[in-house]
Amino acid sequence: MIYLELFWSFFQIGLFSIGGGYAAMPLIQSQVVDIHPWLTMSQFADIMTIAEMTPGPIAVNSATFVGIQVAGIPGAVIATSGCILPSCVVVMTLASIYYRFRELKMVQGVLAGIRPAVVAMIASAGITLVTMAFYGERVLPADLSEINVISVIIFAVGFFVLRKWKVNPIYVMLGAGAVGILHGIV
């Protein structure tokens, strides 16, 4: 039964992940933390971090990691398959339709309407992850003074370095990880 639940959950994520990996984060969170309590919010944040750092799409990486966590290697294969299958079918179908009707104003209107929704989904995922990093909770706590100052400093420095000097994000992640390790040791 767990295999069917994994497949169906990630099939839905793959089907409704319009806009890519960051837009899929709220859907993944809903499935693996809220609907099926396979992960805690802290574990979810850790898996999202790993999924972002590893090569490949975030949704597929998270499906693999969640599948392993829940049901081992077979769970990883089933969750990943569930995530990939709808994308393959939808992309092939939409590509065929788009090339046939791309000049129609209605098609352009639909695409223009989807863009703001995708931006909202990405912003929602980003705000959730920032809140988890700064406060260790999914929603802002009543007492905002319990902020993790080290996390805020790492975020601010990373953001500044990325915007000012356009450094490779991998170097920023490695640096942030090193600071986190050093902070944990000290």
ABEGO torsion letter per residue (X at the ends): XAAAAAAAAAAAAAAABBGEAAAAAAAAAAAAAAABBABBAAAAAAAAAAAAABBEBAAAAAAAAAAAAAAEAAAAAAAAAAAAAAAAAAAAAAAAAAAAAAABAAAAAAAAAAAAAAAAAAAAAAAAAAAAAAAGBABBBABAAABBAAAAAAAAAAAAAAAAAGBBAAAAAAAAAAAAAAAAAX
